[in-house]
């Protein structure tokens, strides 16, 4: 059947207990038995009252058949468990090394199948194991505060204990790794400086791209302001010249009126001749006719002066 989402990627307690049954334990056979060939190897031949080591699952099978007695490991005695408990309580930053890797599984198997083989009452052993486990769980929760995206160091932790925090630790480390990579990417973008492209340098001057970014922006704004001021002055100059030409090209109303209404035989003098000459004589010239060429010369001179000023900066 499908496992719950929180157990995906981890082992269930029954699976861990099954794996722990491959550990060796000492037994005292009650009857003789020849060695048996198994997938994992050969079992030793058994003689009554002669201690031998067999896998836990073999010892449990023989115990159910009343063919042997199980000798509990030394760390499972009442005295050693009290010493281990005191060591765990005295140092809340490290786990005690007095317990084996699969101490929870082995203890539960022996308490469940061979409680009569223990040197102390089963409930005393069970209570000591529960107290030790609670203290070590508190240490594991406190150690999660030092969790980072790289590793988590928990020395002398048991297999069942590690399996309890495996899913949370892996998920938290993956999230921290994603956050760290995102933070590094943002910092790299902030520290990134666009490399200089020589094709963008119009005048080939190395000082342009050695300036700080703020100074470069100020220079660009100043240059743009110069261009705008120059265009405005040039436009104003052209508009003023055009207005002056229009005014000078309009003939005097008094002169035209005098030409039309002067009495016959009356000499109107040079005034009449200048007024008519402006409209009739093709050879008539005026000083204002050269204003356009003068304006062009002035514009060229202004362009040249402006370019010299920009290059000098």
Secondary structure, DSSP 4 states (H G I P E B T S, - for coil): -PPPGGGTTS--HHHHHHHHTTSEEEEEESS-B---EETTEEPPPB-TT-EEEEEHHHHHHHHHTTSEEEE--GGGSHHHHHHHHHHHHH-SSS--SSS-TTHHHHHHHHHHH-GGGSSS-HHHHHHHHHHHHHHHHHHHHHHGGG--SS----TT--HHHHHHHHHHHHHHHHHHHHHHHHHHHHHHHHH--PPP-GGG-SS--THHHHS-HHHHHHHHHHHHHHHHHHHHHHHHHHHHHHHHHHHHHSPPHHHHHHHHHSPTT---THHHHHHHHHHH-TT---GGGGHHHHHHHHHHHHHHHHHHHHHH-
